[in-house]
Amino acid sequence: MDLTAQKIAEAVGGELMAGNPMARAIGGSNDSRKILPGELFFPLKGPHFDGHDFIRDALAKGAAGALVQRGEWTSTPPLDAPDQFLIAVENVFQALGDLAHFWRKQQKAKIIAITGSNGKTTTKEMTARILMETFTVLKTEGNLNNLIGLPLMLLRLSPEHEVVVLEMGMSVPGEVRRLREIAEPEVSLITNIGHAHLEFLGDLEGVARAKGELWERLRPDDWIAINVDDPRVVELAAPACCGKKTFGLLKEAEVRGEGLHLDPEVGIRFSLKMGGRKRSVGLATYGRHNVYNALAAATVAAILGMDLEEIAQGLEGFHPFPGRGQILQLRRNVRVLDDSYNANPDSLGATLTAFAEMKGKNRGLVVLGDMLELGPGSPQIHEEAGRRLGAMKLGPLFFLGEQAKFCAQGVKAAGAGEPQIHLAQDPEQVLRALGKVIQEGDWILIKGSRRMRMERIVEGLKKQLGGI
């Protein structure tokens, strides 16, 4: 972003309180501790803080200016420099999104939006990696996928960017709708509809409605990528009057994957079919679910005009981030499948299937932290997860968190023995127990919801065993 104070005020429906209307802000931040000279400060409010308390700090660090919510200050504070400014707005949170939308409309880059219950981040990374073969790409960084992070990402958009790949996260109804309003994407994708955020959305139909907000008010020249193997996604796409391109593994689709098989030297291999042509692709990750992510990314790239060879090269250049299906090789020939970043019932099921295939005849240990935001049905869901683990003959099994006892009940109900089960309340307990049972050649899966901080167990194993 590079705008004058006057233009910012116009974009957010605000009023210049102090400063030069021709002063400029380049970029923006909501964190006074990290703000850079020349950026605009957004003093957002949270349950335990109010950003207005830090406006003076931001200005002292060289911020170009700040938004101020009307009624927050009874008097206008003195500015630190003649080129600083303050703009009064009705709501800083709303203004952040409005400004991001305004700036997005000034740029020529094509906007791609990705949401769904599982695979959003991996699909975003795969999509960006493919598009980098041809375009200058801006993509969502870290967890900047919500109503604060996505606008801040858009404010990083510059005239040199040709494509923007945005991940859209959500937990309650209405969030995706607002994100769509801010970003106004021309190409969009719903990866799948699954058992995520049930605490806030109730059931799968509620999840579908919330994710489906991305495909409201589609224009004739918009495009959507459709997972034909997910009936709820197909249903959401049916009323859309816009460009459509399909992908899948099971049903006929314009972008299709065939012949999936494990390649120990690479990850998973499959044949990518599109436009009457076929190309073998080796993905540096594992599992059928990641092939779906790759097909989704390939479909978006095809919509943007990329050919089969460019898409395949982009996919083969993809490498998973830590915590998202990365394989770590430790001493004693121990391998860790680090899928620690997040978990819900569907992603757990997909990962367990992949893990069972990857470990082969080796012993498979599983460390599972609580899956959060599942609502009243959480105990039953965790018991079902335990039943699945018990039936798969994996173990020893380590359960971390308040739902651990329900996982254990499921394992026992499936007929697995008591010595296979270890319950823990903190990562240190897990690490101590693991240290007593790990054997040469073991495979270890680590997975849990984000707030369970399962990465601490991954780091602990690295210290215990060391990498090679």
N, C-alpha and C positions, 0 to 999 in steps of 0.2 A: 504494500500500500504506500502511496505517495500522494497525499492530499493536503490542501490548505485547511486551516481551521474553519473558514467560511463554508467550504464544500462539505466538510465533515458535519457541521451543524445542519446544513440543508439535508444531508443524507439521512440523519437520525431524527429529524424534526426537533432539533434542539436550539438553544439560544446561547450566543457567545456571552459569557459572564465577564471575562477579562482577557486581555491580550490582543495581539494583532491578528485581524482576520486573514491576513496573507501569510502568517506563519505556517510552516509545514510540519506534518508528522509522517514519518516513514516507518511503517510497521506498527505493531501494537502488542501489549502484554497485560495480563491481569495479575502479575507477580512483581511487586515493588522490589523484591530482593534480586530479581534477575533482569529487570528492565534495562534496556540499552539506551544510550543517548539518542534522542530524536524520535523515540517511540511514543505512542499514545497509551496512556494508562487507563485501564478499565477497572474501577474500584467495585468489584462484585461483592455481594454479601453471601455469607454462609451461616450455618447453624451456630458457629462459635467465633465468627470474625466478621468484620465490616471493612471492606477495602478503603472506605473513605478515611479511616484512621491512618492510612499509609500514603495518602496523596502527597503530603509534604515530603515524605521520604523519596517518592518516585521523582518529584520535581527536582529535589536536591541532587539526584543521580543523573540528571540531564534529560529527563522525559520532556518531550516537546509540549505535552499538555495532558489534560485528564478530562474525562467526563465526570459530571457531578449530578447525583440524583437530586431533583428539586426538593427542598425542605430539609436536606441533610445538614446544610451549613447556614447559619444565620448571618454570617458575614463572609465576604470574599477574601481569601487569604492573599497576602502579597506574593507575587511571582518572583522566582529566582533570577529570571533573565527576560530581556525584552521580547524574545521570540517565543516565549511560552504562552499557553492559553488554557482557559477553562471553559467548558461547554456544559450548560445545564440541560438535563434530559428528564423525562418522566420516569424512565426505568433503564438503568445501565445494562442490565441483562438483555432486554429487548433491543436496546440500541446497538449492542455488540453484534447481534445477528443482522440487524438492518444495515449496519455499515459494511459488514462482510458481503451481504447481497449486493449492495450498491457497487462495491469494488469489483465483485465478480462480473457484474454486467458491463463494466468498462473494459474488460479484457476479452481477447479473442479465443482463449484456450477452450477446448472442449471439456466438459465436466462429466466424469463418470462416477456413479454412486453405487456402492455395494452394501447390502445389508443381508440378514439371514440369521438363523439360529446357530449355525455352526460354520466354521471355515471362513468367516469374513476376512480376518487378518491375513491368513495364508493366501486366499484368493486375491486380495488387494495386492500383496507382495508379488504374486505370480503375474498378475495383470500388469503391474508397473514394470516388472522385469522384461516382459515381452515387448511392451510399448517402447521401452528404452532402445530397442533395436532400430527404431525409426523416428521417434519423437523426443522432444525435450519434455520431461515429465516431472510434475510435482505430485507427491503422494502423502497421504496421512502418515504422520510420524507417531510412534509410541501409541499412547491411548488417547490421542487427540481426535476422538471420534464422536464426541457428545455435543451438547448445545453450547458448551464453552470452547472445547477444543477444535471443533470443525470450523467455526468462524475465524478463530485465530489462524488455522491453516490457510483459509482462503485469503486472509490478509497478507500471507507470504507470496501470493500469486504475483508474478511479474510479467511484463510483455514478452519475455523470452520463452515462457512456458507455452507449450502447444497443447498439452493434455494434463488434466488434473484427475487423479484417482483417489476418491474419498471413501473411507469406511464410515458407515453410519451405525453406531451402537444405540441401544435403547433399553429401557426397563419398564416404562409405563406408556400407556396409550397417548398419542399426540406428539411424542418426541420425534419420530421419523417424519411425521407431517411437517413439523417446523424445520427440521433439518433439510427436507426437500425444498421448502419455501426459500430457505437461505441459499442453498447451493444451485437450485434450478438445473438439475442435470439433464443432459441430452441423451445419455446412455445410462441405463440402470439395470441392476441385477439383484434378485433375491436368491441366495444360494440354496436355501432349503427352509422348511418350517419344522421345528422340533421342540423338544421339551426344555425350553429355557425361559427363565423369568416367570415361571408359573405362579410364584407368590404374588405377582402384580397383575398377571394377565389371565389367570384362572385356568385355562385349558388350551388345547391346541388351536381351537377356533379363535380364541382371544389372541394367541400368538400370530395367527395368520392375518387377522384384522390389523394388528399393530404393524406388522411388517409390510402389509399391503398398502399402507399409507404412502409408501414410496411410489406406487403406481397409480395414485389418484391424479386426475386432471392431466393425463398425458396428452401431448400435442401430436398431431399427425406426423410431424417430422422427427419425433423422438424415436428411440430404439430401446427395446428391452431384450435381455437374454433370459431364456426360459429353460429351467430344468424339467424336462418332460417326464422324468422318473419320479417326481414329487407331485402327487395329485393336487395338493393344496396350492402349490405354486402355479400349476397349470390352470386351476380354477381362478386364481387371482389375475392371471394374464388374459383370460378369455374375453372380458369386456373391452380390453384396451384397443383403441383404434390408432395404431402406430406401427412402426417397423418392428418385426419380431424375428428372432433367430433362436433356434432350439439347440439344446445339447443333452447328452445322456449316455448311459451305458446299456440300458435294458431295452429301450424303445427306439424306433426310428427317429433320427434327429439329424439336423444339418451339420452339427459338429458331434462326432461320435468317438468313443473309445472302445477298443476291442483288444482281446488277447492279453489281458493283464497277467503278469507273472513277476515273481520276486527275482531280482538280480542282486546277489550279495555284494557285488563290486560297485553297484550304482545305487540301488534302492528299489524302485518299482519300474517296470517297463510296460509299455502298452503301445498299441497302434492308434495314431490320431488320424481320423478320416474326416475330410471336408472337401467340398467342391469336386467330388469325384476322384480325389487323390488320397493316398495313404502314406504316412511317415512314422517310423518307429521312434519313440521318445523315451529317454531314460530320465526319470525324476529322482533327484537326490533326497527323497523322502519315502515314506512307506504308507501302505494302506489304500484300500479302495476309495475311502473318503477323500484322500488327496488327489486321486485321479479325477473325481468330480470337481474338485477345486481347480485343477488344471484345465478341464474342459470348459468350465465357466470362464476362466481367464482367456482361453483361446477364442471363445465365442465373442467376448467383448472386443478382442483384437481384430477378429474377422469383420465385425461391424464397422470398425474403423479402417478397413481396407487392407489389412496386412495379409500376406499369403502364408501358405502352409509352412514353407521352409523358415520364414522369419519367426513364425509363432513357435515352431519346434525348437529353434535355436534359443529363443528367449526362455522357454520352459527348462531347457537343459542347463541354462545359466542360473537357475533359481537355486538358492540354498536356504533351508529353514532357519528361522531365528531360534535362539535358546528358549527352551520351554514350549516349543511348538513342533514337537516331533523330531527333535534332533537326537542323533545317536552319538553317545559318548563311549569311547573305548578306554577302559581303565586297566590297571595292572591285574594280574591273575586271570587274564582273558575275560574279565567281567565287562559286560556292556550294559549301558543305561539308556533306556528310551525316555528322554526328558520331554514329557508332555505336561509339564508342571504349571503352565500358565493359567489354564482354566479347565473347567469340567462341567458337563451336564450329562443326563442319562444317555442321550444320543451320541455325543462325542465319546463318552466312555465306551459304549458298545462298539463303535467303529475302531477305537484304538485297541481294545482288547482283541478284536478279530485280527488286526494287523500284527499285534504283539505275539499272538499264538503262532502265526505263520513265520515271523522273523526268528523267533528263538529256536525253531526246529525241535530237535530232540534234547536241547539243553533245558535245565531247570528254569522256570519262570517265576520270579518273585514280583509281587505287586504291592506298591505303597499307594494307598488311596486316601486322600483327604476328603472332608465333607464336600458334597455338591450343594451349593447354597442357592437361595432364592427359589426354592421349589414349593413353598407354601405348606399347607397342612398335610399334603401327601408325602412329605419328605421321608418320614420313617419307612413307609412302605416301599418307596422308590429305592432307598438304600438297602433294604432287606432284599429286594429283587436283584440289586447289583451283587450282593453277597451270594445269592443263589447261583447267579451266572458264573461267578468266580469259582464257587465250589464245584459246579458241574464241569468246568473247564479243566479241572485238576491242576490248577496253578497253585503255587505256594512255595515257601511260606507267604502268608498274607499279613499286611500291616495296615491297620485302619487308624486314622488320626482325626479326632474331633468329637463333637457331641453326637454325631450320627453313627459313630464307630460300632456301638453295641448292636445296632440294627443290621449293619453289614455282617457282623459276626453271627447273628441269628440266622441270616440267610445262608451263610456258608455251612453252618451246622445242619440246617434243614436239607441242604443238598447232599449231605452225607460225608462232608470233609471232616477230618479229625481235629480235635481240639488243639493239639500241638502246632497245627498249621497257622493259628490265629494269634496275632499280637495286637493289643489295643494300646493306644498312646494318646496323651493330651498335649504333647509338644514335640517338635522335631528332634530334640536331643534324645528323647526316649526312643524314637524310631531309629535314630542312628546307632544308639547303643545296642538295640536289639538286632539290627542288621549286622553289626560288626561281629556278632556271635554266630551267625548262621551262613554268611556268604561263603560260597565255595567256588573253586576254579570253574570258569566257563559259565557262571550264572548270567542270566539276563534279568534286569530289574526295570520294571515300569513304574514311573512316578507321575501321579496325576491328582489334581484336586482343584477346587475353585480358587480364584485369584486371592481372595482374602485369607486363605489358609497358608499362604507363603510357602508353598511346597518347594520352591527353588532353594530354600535353605537346606533341605535334605540333599538335593543335587550337589550343592557346594560342599556339604559335609562329606559326602561320598568321595568327591574329588580329593579332599584333604586326607581321608582315610586310606584310599587306595592309590591315588595319583593317576594322572593321565599318561598316555603313551603317544 
